[in-house]
Amino acid sequence: MAETAEQDDRPEDPTQRRLDQAIERGDVAKSQEIKTLFVLGGLALAILVLSGPITRSLAIDLRGFLMNAHLVPQDGAGLTAAGRHALWAWLAAVALPLGLIALAGLAGGGIQHRPLWSAQPLKPQLGRISPLSGAKRVFGREAFVQFVKGLLKILIVGSVAGAVLWSDRDRLDGLARLEPAALLPILLVLAMKLLGGVLAIHAFLAAGDAVYQRMAWLKRQRMTKRELKEEYKETEGSPEIKARLRQIRMLRLKKRMMTAVPKATVVVTNPTHYAVALQYETGMAAPLCVAKGVDALALRIRAVATEHGVPLVENPPLARALHATVDVDQEIPVEHYKAVAEVIGYVLRLRRRPA
């Protein structure tokens, strides 16, 4: 009930930033069943590939020890040396299978998430020693799910193992009376049959658990509306600050435009609504827009242009088109070359006329 209420308080899906932060803390979606599946696979591979060489190596060492047992000193030093030799022989035989199984377990974790180095899980947290938090972990929904999952796994894997060995039930009674040389191949076949069946059913269990763990992880990362707003402010900035910055940029742009209008060659206008100031000098690839505006700003551009003797040319279609397609400090688009050239040519002809 408490977990359900807590989830209801977090109705928003997690953002990508929230998920990245969880991964950096070491909180990732991981399925223990996938690791178990890989460990079982490594065990099966070790038995299938390495059981023969390991058995022969141990048999040779044991045979040599038994044949020369009478040569082993009976004092403490001799027995210690013999025990040490037997221990090293056993470790040398099982080192490769154990290493293969360990690598399989690491691979089971590696395919679920990239390697992480985080000290966050090691930090002391008071919530871990809280009796209330401990009760939630023991009697919560997640604990119940893990209990049911473990019980089902025991029942399913046990049933599969029983079904695999049922066909060989008549042979099991006679295995105790066989010689070791004849017993080992039979045990190898039975072990591989058992591991094969367990691996097959465990693959389905691991796939289902991986999906469940991913969904549970995403649910743990859900956010409240307040957390979502705070994250938006951290990433995008406060709306008030953004509006203020936008206002400052507009003021600076207007000031810069008013400074550039006296240098313009012509101001194309729509009598009262639009004004676009263009600058053209010999050697320029295309005329440059140095200022533009609508309504009050357009009137201001017209006033500054009139004050400094910049010609005003009324051409409503061209003024609207230039205002919509070109930004300040950019060259005019190619499609307006002809119309602008006519306007600038007209202005230049006016300048060449005698007063």
C-alpha positions as CSV (number, residue, x, y, z in Angstrom):
1,M,0.0,0.0,0.0
2,A,2.8,2.4,0.9
3,E,4.6,1.7,-2.3
4,T,1.5,2.2,-4.4
5,A,0.8,5.5,-2.7
6,E,4.4,6.6,-3.4
7,Q,4.1,5.7,-7.0
8,D,0.8,7.6,-7.3
9,D,2.7,10.7,-6.1
10,R,5.0,10.3,-9.1
11,P,2.8,10.5,-12.1
12,E,5.3,11.8,-14.6
13,D,7.5,9.6,-16.8
14,P,11.2,10.1,-16.2
15,T,13.2,12.3,-18.5
16,Q,16.4,11.2,-20.2
17,R,18.4,13.4,-17.8
18,R,16.8,11.6,-14.8
19,L,17.7,8.2,-16.2
20,D,21.3,9.3,-16.9
21,Q,21.6,10.5,-13.4
22,A,20.3,7.2,-12.0
23,I,22.8,5.3,-14.1
24,E,25.7,7.5,-12.9
25,R,24.6,6.7,-9.3
26,G,24.9,3.0,-10.1
27,D,21.1,2.5,-10.1
28,V,20.6,0.4,-13.3
29,A,18.1,-2.2,-14.4
30,K,19.7,-5.5,-13.9
31,S,18.4,-9.0,-13.8
32,Q,20.1,-11.6,-11.6
33,E,18.4,-14.3,-13.7
34,I,20.5,-13.3,-16.7
35,K,23.7,-13.6,-14.7
36,T,22.6,-17.0,-13.5
37,L,21.8,-18.1,-17.1
38,F,25.3,-17.1,-18.2
39,V,26.9,-18.8,-15.2
40,L,25.0,-22.0,-16.0
41,G,26.0,-21.7,-19.6
42,G,29.7,-21.3,-18.6
43,L,29.3,-24.3,-16.3
44,A,27.9,-26.4,-19.1
45,L,30.7,-25.3,-21.5
46,A,33.3,-26.1,-18.9
47,I,31.9,-29.6,-18.3
48,L,31.6,-30.2,-22.1
49,V,35.0,-29.0,-23.1
50,L,37.2,-29.3,-20.1
51,S,35.9,-32.3,-18.2
52,G,38.0,-34.8,-20.2
53,P,41.4,-33.0,-19.8
54,I,40.7,-32.2,-16.1
55,T,39.8,-35.9,-15.3
56,R,42.9,-37.2,-17.1
57,S,45.1,-34.6,-15.3
58,L,43.7,-35.5,-11.9
59,A,43.9,-39.2,-12.7
60,I,47.6,-39.0,-13.6
61,D,48.4,-37.1,-10.4
62,L,46.4,-39.5,-8.3
63,R,47.9,-42.5,-9.9
64,G,51.4,-41.2,-9.4
65,F,50.7,-40.5,-5.8
66,L,49.3,-43.9,-5.1
67,M,52.1,-45.7,-6.9
68,N,54.7,-43.8,-4.9
69,A,52.8,-43.5,-1.6
70,H,55.4,-45.6,0.1
71,L,58.1,-43.0,-0.7
72,V,56.3,-40.2,1.1
73,P,57.9,-39.4,4.4
74,Q,55.7,-40.1,7.4
75,D,56.8,-37.1,9.3
76,G,54.9,-33.8,9.4
77,A,57.0,-32.1,6.8
78,G,56.5,-34.9,4.3
79,L,52.7,-35.0,4.8
80,T,52.5,-31.3,4.5
81,A,54.5,-31.3,1.2
82,A,52.2,-34.1,-0.2
83,G,49.1,-32.2,0.8
84,R,50.5,-29.0,-0.7
85,H,51.2,-30.9,-4.0
86,A,47.7,-32.4,-4.1
87,L,46.2,-28.9,-3.4
88,W,48.1,-27.3,-6.2
89,A,47.3,-30.1,-8.6
90,W,43.6,-29.7,-7.8
91,L,43.7,-25.9,-8.2
92,A,45.6,-26.1,-11.5
93,A,42.9,-28.5,-12.7
94,V,39.9,-26.3,-11.7
95,A,41.4,-22.9,-12.3
96,L,40.4,-22.8,-16.0
97,P,36.8,-23.9,-15.5
98,L,36.3,-21.5,-12.6
99,G,37.8,-18.7,-14.7
100,L,35.4,-19.5,-17.5
101,I,32.4,-19.5,-15.2
102,A,33.5,-16.1,-13.7
103,L,33.9,-14.6,-17.1
104,A,30.4,-15.9,-18.0
105,G,29.0,-14.2,-14.9
106,L,30.8,-10.9,-15.8
107,A,29.4,-11.2,-19.4
108,G,25.9,-11.6,-18.0
109,G,26.2,-8.3,-16.2
110,G,28.0,-6.6,-19.1
111,I,25.3,-7.2,-21.7
112,Q,22.7,-5.5,-19.4
113,H,24.6,-2.2,-18.9
114,R,27.9,-0.6,-19.6
115,P,30.6,-0.8,-16.9
116,L,30.0,1.7,-14.2
117,W,32.3,3.1,-11.5
118,S,30.3,4.8,-8.8
119,A,30.9,5.2,-5.1
120,Q,27.3,6.2,-4.5
121,P,26.1,2.8,-3.3
122,L,28.9,2.7,-0.7
123,K,27.9,5.9,1.0
124,P,26.2,5.4,4.4
125,Q,22.5,6.1,4.3
126,L,20.4,6.3,7.5
127,G,17.4,4.9,5.6
128,R,19.1,1.6,5.3
129,I,19.1,1.1,9.1
130,S,15.7,2.5,9.6
131,P,13.2,-0.1,11.0
132,L,10.5,1.3,8.8
133,S,12.5,1.1,5.7
134,G,13.6,-2.4,6.6
135,A,10.0,-3.5,7.1
136,K,9.1,-2.1,3.7
137,R,11.9,-4.1,2.1
138,V,10.9,-7.3,3.9
139,F,7.1,-7.0,3.5
140,G,6.9,-4.7,0.5
141,R,5.6,-5.5,-3.0
142,E,9.2,-6.1,-4.4
143,A,10.0,-8.6,-1.6
144,F,6.7,-10.4,-2.4
145,V,7.5,-10.5,-6.1
146,Q,11.0,-11.9,-5.4
147,F,9.5,-14.6,-3.1
148,V,7.0,-15.7,-5.7
149,K,9.6,-15.6,-8.4
150,G,12.0,-17.8,-6.4
151,L,9.3,-20.2,-5.5
152,L,8.2,-20.5,-9.2
153,K,11.8,-21.0,-10.3
154,I,12.3,-23.8,-7.9
155,L,9.1,-25.5,-9.0
156,I,9.7,-25.0,-12.7
157,V,13.4,-25.9,-12.7
158,G,12.8,-28.9,-10.4
159,S,10.0,-30.2,-12.7
160,V,12.2,-29.8,-15.8
161,A,15.1,-31.6,-14.0
162,G,12.8,-34.4,-13.0
163,A,11.4,-34.7,-16.5
164,V,14.9,-34.8,-18.0
165,L,16.1,-37.6,-15.6
166,W,12.9,-39.6,-15.6
167,S,13.8,-41.5,-18.7
168,D,17.1,-42.6,-17.1
169,R,15.5,-43.6,-13.7
170,D,16.2,-47.3,-14.3
171,R,19.9,-46.6,-14.9
172,L,20.4,-44.6,-11.7
173,D,20.1,-47.5,-9.4
174,G,23.0,-49.4,-11.0
175,L,25.4,-46.4,-11.2
176,A,26.8,-47.1,-7.7
177,R,28.0,-50.6,-8.8
178,L,30.0,-49.3,-11.8
179,E,33.7,-48.8,-12.0
180,P,34.8,-45.1,-12.0
181,A,36.1,-45.4,-15.6
182,A,32.6,-46.5,-16.8
183,L,30.7,-44.2,-14.4
184,L,32.3,-40.9,-15.5
185,P,31.0,-40.9,-19.2
186,I,27.5,-41.8,-18.0
187,L,27.6,-39.0,-15.4
188,L,28.8,-36.6,-18.1
189,V,25.9,-37.4,-20.4
190,L,23.4,-37.1,-17.5
191,A,24.9,-33.8,-16.4
192,M,24.7,-32.3,-19.9
193,K,21.1,-33.4,-20.3
194,L,20.2,-31.9,-17.0
195,L,22.0,-28.6,-17.7
196,G,20.6,-28.4,-21.2
197,G,17.0,-28.7,-19.9
198,V,17.7,-26.2,-17.1
199,L,19.3,-23.7,-19.5
200,A,16.4,-23.9,-21.9
201,I,13.8,-23.1,-19.2
202,H,16.1,-20.6,-17.5
203,A,16.4,-18.7,-20.8
204,F,12.6,-18.0,-20.7
205,L,12.8,-17.0,-17.0
206,A,15.7,-14.7,-17.6
207,A,13.9,-13.0,-20.5
208,G,10.8,-12.4,-18.4
209,D,12.8,-11.2,-15.5
210,A,14.8,-8.7,-17.7
211,V,11.5,-7.2,-18.9
212,Y,10.2,-7.0,-15.4
213,Q,13.4,-5.4,-14.0
214,R,13.4,-2.8,-16.8
215,M,9.8,-1.8,-16.0
216,A,10.4,-1.7,-12.3
217,W,13.5,0.5,-12.8
218,L,11.6,2.9,-15.0
219,K,8.8,3.0,-12.3
220,R,11.4,3.8,-9.6
221,Q,12.6,6.8,-11.7
222,R,9.2,8.4,-12.1
223,M,9.0,12.0,-11.2
224,T,6.6,14.4,-9.4
225,K,5.4,17.5,-11.2
226,R,7.6,19.6,-9.0
227,E,10.7,17.6,-9.8
228,L,9.8,17.9,-13.5
229,K,9.5,21.7,-13.2
230,E,12.8,21.9,-11.2
231,E,14.6,19.9,-13.9
232,Y,13.2,22.0,-16.6
233,K,14.5,25.1,-14.8
234,E,17.9,23.5,-14.4
235,T,18.2,22.5,-18.1
236,E,16.3,25.2,-19.9
237,G,16.5,28.0,-17.4
238,S,13.7,29.9,-15.6
239,P,11.0,31.2,-17.9
240,E,11.3,34.7,-16.2
241,I,15.1,34.7,-16.8
242,K,14.7,33.5,-20.4
243,A,12.1,36.3,-21.1
244,R,14.4,38.9,-19.5
245,L,17.4,37.7,-21.6
246,R,15.2,37.7,-24.7
247,Q,14.2,41.3,-23.9
248,I,17.8,42.3,-23.4
249,R,18.8,40.7,-26.8
250,M,16.0,42.6,-28.5
251,L,17.0,45.9,-27.0
252,R,20.6,45.4,-28.1
253,L,19.5,44.3,-31.6
254,K,17.3,47.4,-31.9
255,K,20.2,49.7,-30.8
256,R,22.6,48.1,-33.2
257,M,20.1,48.4,-36.1
258,M,19.4,52.1,-35.3
259,T,23.2,52.6,-35.5
260,A,23.4,50.8,-38.8
261,V,20.4,52.6,-40.5
262,P,22.4,55.8,-41.4
263,K,24.9,53.6,-43.3
264,A,22.1,52.0,-45.4
265,T,21.8,52.5,-49.1
266,V,18.0,52.4,-49.2
267,V,15.0,51.6,-46.9
268,V,12.3,49.6,-48.6
269,T,8.9,50.3,-46.9
270,N,5.3,49.4,-46.8
271,P,4.1,52.8,-46.0
272,T,3.3,52.2,-42.3
273,H,3.9,48.6,-41.3
274,Y,7.2,47.3,-42.7
275,A,10.7,48.7,-43.2
276,V,13.8,46.9,-44.3
277,A,17.1,48.8,-44.6
278,L,19.6,47.5,-47.2
279,Q,23.2,48.3,-47.6
280,Y,25.1,47.9,-50.9
281,E,28.6,48.9,-51.8
282,T,30.8,48.1,-54.8
283,G,32.4,44.8,-54.4
284,M,29.7,43.2,-52.3
285,A,28.3,39.9,-53.5
286,A,24.7,40.9,-52.6
287,P,22.9,43.7,-50.7
288,L,23.0,43.3,-46.9
289,C,20.0,43.7,-44.5
290,V,21.2,46.0,-41.7
291,A,17.8,46.6,-40.1
292,K,14.2,45.6,-40.3
293,G,11.1,46.0,-38.3
294,V,7.3,46.3,-38.2
295,D,4.9,48.9,-36.9
296,A,6.6,51.1,-34.2
297,L,10.0,49.8,-35.0
298,A,9.4,50.3,-38.8
299,L,8.4,53.9,-38.0
300,R,11.6,54.4,-36.0
301,I,13.7,53.0,-38.9
302,R,12.0,55.4,-41.3
303,A,12.5,58.4,-38.9
304,V,16.3,57.6,-38.5
305,A,16.6,57.1,-42.3
306,T,14.9,60.4,-43.0
307,E,17.0,62.2,-40.4
308,H,20.3,61.0,-42.1
309,G,19.1,61.3,-45.7
310,V,18.7,57.6,-46.5
311,P,16.2,57.2,-49.4
312,L,12.9,55.6,-48.7
313,V,11.3,53.5,-51.4
314,E,7.8,52.3,-51.0
315,N,7.4,48.7,-52.4
316,P,4.9,46.8,-50.2
317,P,5.3,43.3,-51.7
318,L,9.1,43.5,-51.6
319,A,9.1,45.0,-48.1
320,R,7.0,42.2,-46.8
321,A,8.9,39.5,-48.6
322,L,12.3,40.8,-47.4
323,H,11.1,41.1,-43.8
324,A,9.9,37.4,-43.9
325,T,13.0,35.9,-45.6
326,V,16.1,37.7,-44.5
327,D,17.6,38.3,-41.1
328,V,19.7,41.2,-39.9
329,D,23.3,41.1,-41.0
330,Q,22.4,38.6,-43.8
331,E,22.5,38.9,-47.5
332,I,19.2,39.0,-49.4
333,P,18.0,35.7,-50.9
334,V,18.7,35.0,-54.6
335,E,15.0,35.2,-55.5
336,H,14.9,38.9,-54.6
337,Y,18.0,39.9,-56.5
338,K,16.2,41.4,-59.4
339,A,13.6,43.4,-57.5
340,V,16.3,44.8,-55.1
341,A,18.6,45.6,-58.0
342,E,15.9,47.7,-59.6
343,V,15.4,49.6,-56.3
344,I,19.1,50.2,-55.7
345,G,19.6,51.1,-59.3
346,Y,16.8,53.7,-59.0
347,V,18.4,55.1,-55.8
348,L,21.8,55.3,-57.4
349,R,20.3,57.1,-60.4
350,L,18.7,59.6,-58.1
351,R,22.0,60.3,-56.4
352,R,23.7,61.0,-59.8
353,R,21.1,63.5,-60.8
354,P,22.1,67.2,-60.4
355,A,20.4,69.0,-57.5
